[in-house]
Amino acid sequence: MSEERRQAVLRAIVEGYVATHEPVGSKALTETRALGVSSATIRNDMAILEEQGLIAQPHTSAGRIPTDAGYRSFVDHLAASSLPEAHRRAIGTFLSDAVDINDVVERSVRLLSQLTRQVAVVQFPSLRESAVRRIELVRLGAERALVVVVSADARVDQQTIALGEAASDEAFERAAREVNEVAHGLSGARLEAALSAWSAAPGQAPWASLVAQTVLTAARGGTVERVVFAGTSNLARAGTGLDADIIAPVLDALEEQVVLLRLLHEMAGQGDDVSVRIGAETHHEALSSTSIIAAAYGRDASSLVGALGPTRMDYPGTMAAVRAVARYLSRVVEL
């Protein structure tokens, strides 16, 4: 019973500190929480929690605040929280109007940021091969072009290529027409063979091979892992507890996608419904004052959606929002 009570005290301290950003004292717990014990008992429990390294006293005569270990204990004892019905409806309504997978990802990351008031992160899904529906070549200058590939599953991929020469309008338009004729409706080995034959045809423009390779990569689902962010300004919100000298390295780590992708892959490997890394558990100094909550989605659960914010965050609400968005994304990419 005493252990359950101490968990209740720890939970009250975590929730109180998250709500007020102020250390929580025994008197405040007695007045605001129905713990059913005296303030003296609560002080005794707080002393034990402090000895266990779960809470700390920032300065003399102050209340207590959770440590990273305290947040971890709180999260580990946290029952699965559900997202309010209004939020679930909002997810379905907002994302159902998306026109393709790119739009779905962009909408998802914006919505998750709004729901959690944290930095939202969505890793683009690992997609299966898809037949080519349409290819567009857009001239960006005398020697540059944009290749846009629309797949049969409504995915849209685009890539800028350097032509290496000033292509005439006639050659450009002919290439756009021909590549559509040879690639339409094809995927896999058939697409590769058709594009190879087209780009190697006598008199073909030298840059046709670049167009062919770009179309083939897009049809295969892409080879470069990408993550998108939204809500980085939330790091600077009043009350996050993150100073400017902490925020700058966090933003640098987000921009360095290799670091974030490695961390997301590690979290995906845990196999949990929702994975949580708190402070030093990220194993990255720049992120040591933050927590990351992530959930896998997709056919093989190899892509992740998550939220990053200060360790002093609303864990139950953030975990519920991440879980709900991940489930919706899974339904979309599995169609």
KAUR-V10257 format. One record per residue. N is the residue number from 1. RES is the residue in three letters. PHI is phi in degrees with one decimal (999 if undefined). NEAR is the number of other C-alpha atoms within 12 Angstrom. D_LAST is the distance of its C-alpha to the last C-alpha in Angstrom with 2 decimals. Layout:
n: <N N>
res: <RES RES>
phi: <PHI PHI>
near: <NEAR NEAR>
d_last: <D_LAST D_LAST>
This chain:
n: <1 2 3 4 5 6 7 8 9 10 11 12 13 14 15 16 17 18 19 20 21 22 23 24 25 26 27 28 29 30 31 32 33 34 35 36 37 38 39 40 41 42 43 44 45 46 47 48 49 50 51 52 53 54 55 56 57 58 59 60 61 62 63 64 65 66 67 68 69 70 71 72 73 74 75 76 77 78 79 80 81 82 83 84 85 86 87 88 89 90 91 92 93 94 95 96 97 98 99 100 101 102 103 104 105 106 107 108 109 110 111 112 113 114 115 116 117 118 119 120 121 122 123 124 125 126 127 128 129 130 131 132 133 134 135 136 137 138 139 140 141 142 143 144 145 146 147 148 149 150 151 152 153 154 155 156 157 158 159 160 161 162 163 164 165 166 167 168 169 170 171 172 173 174 175 176 177 178 179 180 181 182 183 184 185 186 187 188 189 190 191 192 193 194 195 196 197 198 199 200 201 202 203 204 205 206 207 208 209 210 211 212 213 214 215 216 217 218 219 220 221 222 223 224 225 226 227 228 229 230 231 232 233 234 235 236 237 238 239 240 241 242 243 244 245 246 247 248 249 250 251 252 253 254 255 256 257 258 259 260 261 262 263 264 265 266 267 268 269 270 271 272 273 274 275 276 277 278 279 280 281 282 283 284 285 286 287 288 289 290 291 292 293 294 295 296 297 298 299 300 301 302 303 304 305 306 307 308 309 310 311 312 313 314 315 316 317 318 319 320 321 322 323 324 325 326 327 328 329 330 331 332 333 334 335>
res: <MET SER GLU GLU ARG ARG GLN ALA VAL LEU ARG ALA ILE VAL GLU GLY TYR VAL ALA THR HIS GLU PRO VAL GLY SER LYS ALA LEU THR GLU THR ARG ALA LEU GLY VAL SER SER ALA THR ILE ARG ASN ASP MET ALA ILE LEU GLU GLU GLN GLY LEU ILE ALA GLN PRO HIS THR SER ALA GLY ARG ILE PRO THR ASP ALA GLY TYR ARG SER PHE VAL ASP HIS LEU ALA ALA SER SER LEU PRO GLU ALA HIS ARG ARG ALA ILE GLY THR PHE LEU SER ASP ALA VAL ASP ILE ASN ASP VAL VAL GLU ARG SER VAL ARG LEU LEU SER GLN LEU THR ARG GLN VAL ALA VAL VAL GLN PHE PRO SER LEU ARG GLU SER ALA VAL ARG ARG ILE GLU LEU VAL ARG LEU GLY ALA GLU ARG ALA LEU VAL VAL VAL VAL SER ALA ASP ALA ARG VAL ASP GLN GLN THR ILE ALA LEU GLY GLU ALA ALA SER ASP GLU ALA PHE GLU ARG ALA ALA ARG GLU VAL ASN GLU VAL ALA HIS GLY LEU SER GLY ALA ARG LEU GLU ALA ALA LEU SER ALA TRP SER ALA ALA PRO GLY GLN ALA PRO TRP ALA SER LEU VAL ALA GLN THR VAL LEU THR ALA ALA ARG GLY GLY THR VAL GLU ARG VAL VAL PHE ALA GLY THR SER ASN LEU ALA ARG ALA GLY THR GLY LEU ASP ALA ASP ILE ILE ALA PRO VAL LEU ASP ALA LEU GLU GLU GLN VAL VAL LEU LEU ARG LEU LEU HIS GLU MET ALA GLY GLN GLY ASP ASP VAL SER VAL ARG ILE GLY ALA GLU THR HIS HIS GLU ALA LEU SER SER THR SER ILE ILE ALA ALA ALA TYR GLY ARG ASP ALA SER SER LEU VAL GLY ALA LEU GLY PRO THR ARG MET ASP TYR PRO GLY THR MET ALA ALA VAL ARG ALA VAL ALA ARG TYR LEU SER ARG VAL VAL GLU LEU>
phi: <999 -64.4 -66.3 -62.4 -66.4 -64.1 -63.6 -66.1 -66.1 -61.1 -60.8 -64.9 -68.4 -59.7 -65.4 -66.8 -70.3 -61.3 -74.3 -113.6 59.7 -120.9 -55.5 -106.9 -103.4 -63.9 -63.8 -63.2 -66.2 -64.3 -80.6 -109.4 -121.8 -88.1 -88.0 73.9 -135.4 -76.1 -65.7 -65.3 -66.5 -64.4 -62.5 -64.4 -63.4 -64.8 -64.2 -67.0 -60.7 -68.9 -61.4 -79.4 78.5 -91.1 -136.5 -143.0 -106.4 -63.4 -159.1 -57.2 69.9 -94.5 -75.4 -115.1 -126.8 -72.3 -92.0 -57.9 -65.4 -66.1 -61.3 -62.1 -62.5 -61.8 -65.4 -65.4 -94.8 -79.6 -71.2 -57.2 -94.2 -107.1 -79.1 -53.7 -56.4 -62.4 -70.1 -63.3 -63.1 -62.3 -61.9 -61.0 -67.2 -68.8 -87.6 -68.5 -86.5 -63.6 -96.0 -158.4 -64.9 -62.6 -65.7 -59.3 -63.7 -62.2 -66.0 -62.5 -69.3 -66.8 -65.3 -62.8 -62.8 -68.1 -69.9 -99.1 59.7 -124.5 -78.3 -95.8 -132.0 -129.1 -86.7 -59.7 -68.4 -80.5 -108.4 -76.6 -62.5 -140.2 -67.8 -81.4 -97.4 -157.3 -126.2 -123.1 -109.6 -116.0 -72.2 -109.4 163.3 -63.1 -127.1 -135.5 -146.0 -107.3 -102.0 -112.2 -118.0 -103.0 -91.1 -64.5 -91.7 75.0 -75.5 -122.5 -118.6 -140.1 -149.1 -86.7 -125.4 -95.7 -73.6 80.9 -161.1 -83.0 -77.3 -74.5 -60.0 -63.8 -66.1 -66.2 -67.0 -65.4 -63.2 -62.7 -69.1 -68.5 -65.9 -67.8 -64.8 -85.1 -100.8 -56.1 80.0 -102.4 -151.6 59.8 -63.3 -64.1 -65.7 -59.5 -65.2 -65.3 -68.7 -64.0 -64.9 -65.1 -69.7 -94.9 -62.4 -56.6 80.0 -71.6 -63.1 -57.6 -82.0 -62.6 -65.3 -67.2 -61.6 -61.9 -66.5 -65.1 -64.5 -64.2 -61.4 -63.4 -66.0 -83.0 97.1 87.6 -118.0 -104.4 -75.1 -133.6 -127.5 -122.2 -123.0 -152.8 83.4 -61.0 -65.9 -63.7 -63.2 -95.8 -60.9 -60.4 95.3 -73.5 81.4 -99.2 -80.3 -58.9 -72.4 -94.3 -64.6 -57.4 -63.8 -64.5 -63.4 -62.3 -65.8 -66.5 -67.5 -83.8 -62.4 -59.5 -63.1 -67.6 -62.6 -62.6 -65.1 -63.5 -63.9 -62.8 -67.6 -63.9 -69.7 -70.6 74.4 -83.9 -57.4 -132.8 -100.3 -131.1 -115.2 -118.8 54.7 -63.7 -64.7 -72.6 58.0 -141.7 -55.8 -64.2 -102.6 -69.0 -103.2 -123.3 -125.8 -124.5 -115.7 -141.6 -139.0 -81.8 -148.4 100.9 -58.7 -108.7 52.2 -98.3 -111.3 -128.1 -125.3 -158.7 -136.0 -120.7 -160.7 -64.5 -58.7 -84.9 -126.7 -81.3 -64.0 -59.0 -66.9 -67.2 -62.8 -65.9 -67.5 -62.0 -60.8 -66.6 -67.0 -62.6 -65.0 -67.6 -61.2 -60.8 -63.3 -69.0 -76.2 -90.2 -67.7>
near: <8 17 14 14 25 31 30 29 45 46 37 36 44 42 33 29 33 27 19 21 25 25 31 37 37 32 23 26 34 22 17 18 25 16 26 16 22 19 22 16 21 35 26 20 33 39 24 22 32 26 16 19 22 30 37 32 24 17 11 10 12 16 29 39 39 42 31 31 27 36 41 31 27 33 34 21 20 25 15 21 21 21 23 17 13 13 23 25 16 24 34 25 17 25 29 21 16 21 19 23 34 31 24 37 41 28 33 46 41 31 37 46 34 26 33 38 33 41 41 43 44 46 43 40 35 29 36 25 25 33 33 40 29 33 38 34 36 25 26 18 20 18 20 23 32 27 37 32 40 33 37 27 30 27 37 32 37 28 29 23 28 24 28 17 18 20 25 16 17 12 22 33 20 20 37 32 19 28 42 32 21 28 41 29 23 28 29 23 17 20 32 29 19 28 36 25 20 32 27 19 17 10 12 24 28 23 28 36 27 31 42 40 29 36 50 41 32 40 42 30 34 27 19 19 23 28 31 35 33 32 29 30 24 28 37 24 19 15 21 30 25 29 18 16 15 23 29 20 22 36 30 20 26 35 20 18 24 18 23 37 30 24 33 41 26 26 32 30 21 19 20 22 26 40 37 43 40 37 31 22 26 30 21 24 17 28 32 26 34 39 40 47 48 50 44 40 38 29 21 18 33 29 37 51 55 52 56 53 45 42 42 40 43 36 45 31 29 43 39 34 43 50 37 39 48 44 30 33 41 31 20 31 28 19 15>
d_last: <48.64 49.86 46.74 44.51 46.75 46.54 42.73 43.07 45.48 43.17 40.26 42.64 43.75 40.25 39.18 42.53 42.45 38.89 39.97 43.37 43.49 46.90 48.23 48.33 51.67 52.79 54.36 51.13 49.32 52.10 51.96 48.21 46.90 47.95 48.42 51.47 53.71 56.37 55.99 58.12 55.62 52.77 54.81 55.35 51.63 50.98 53.60 51.92 48.47 50.19 51.82 48.43 47.18 44.60 46.35 48.91 51.67 51.39 55.10 58.09 58.17 54.48 51.79 49.08 45.73 42.95 42.85 39.74 40.55 40.82 37.39 36.05 37.88 36.60 32.94 33.45 34.95 32.41 30.62 26.90 26.90 24.59 23.73 25.63 23.92 24.67 22.84 19.70 19.83 20.49 17.37 15.17 17.42 17.79 14.24 12.86 15.03 13.65 13.51 11.78 11.01 14.81 15.31 12.89 14.92 18.15 17.69 16.74 19.84 22.08 21.11 21.58 24.90 25.98 25.16 26.92 29.50 28.96 27.69 23.90 22.27 18.69 18.14 15.73 12.90 13.68 11.39 11.61 13.69 12.64 15.04 17.23 17.17 20.13 22.60 25.03 28.23 29.87 33.47 34.32 37.92 40.23 38.69 35.19 31.94 28.35 25.71 22.47 19.60 16.70 13.99 12.05 8.73 11.02 12.21 15.96 18.43 22.13 25.22 28.93 31.19 34.97 36.34 39.68 41.60 42.07 40.00 41.35 39.37 39.71 38.33 35.43 34.47 34.96 32.68 29.88 30.34 30.65 27.70 25.41 27.17 26.85 23.29 21.37 18.74 19.63 18.12 19.64 23.29 23.70 22.74 25.04 27.87 27.63 27.69 30.48 32.57 32.11 33.11 36.05 37.41 41.08 41.70 38.21 38.13 38.21 35.22 32.99 32.17 30.76 28.54 27.39 26.68 24.74 22.48 22.02 21.24 18.57 16.91 17.04 15.11 18.44 21.13 22.33 21.02 21.12 21.42 21.98 24.35 25.41 28.41 30.86 33.61 32.99 34.86 37.98 37.80 41.02 41.04 38.61 41.63 40.55 43.39 43.11 44.19 41.24 38.60 39.44 38.66 35.38 34.33 35.51 33.40 30.27 31.09 31.64 28.00 29.03 30.54 27.61 25.07 27.44 27.72 23.98 23.65 26.57 25.06 21.79 24.14 25.68 22.84 23.46 21.18 22.69 25.13 28.21 30.72 33.93 36.59 38.06 35.17 33.31 36.03 36.31 39.45 38.00 35.46 38.05 38.35 34.65 31.97 28.31 25.70 22.31 19.24 16.72 12.96 10.14 9.80 13.56 14.63 16.46 15.92 17.72 18.30 21.86 25.01 28.45 31.67 35.21 35.91 37.20 33.86 32.36 30.64 29.45 27.95 26.39 24.89 23.39 21.91 20.45 18.96 17.39 15.88 14.55 12.84 11.24 10.19 8.70 6.48 5.58 5.52 3.80 0.00>
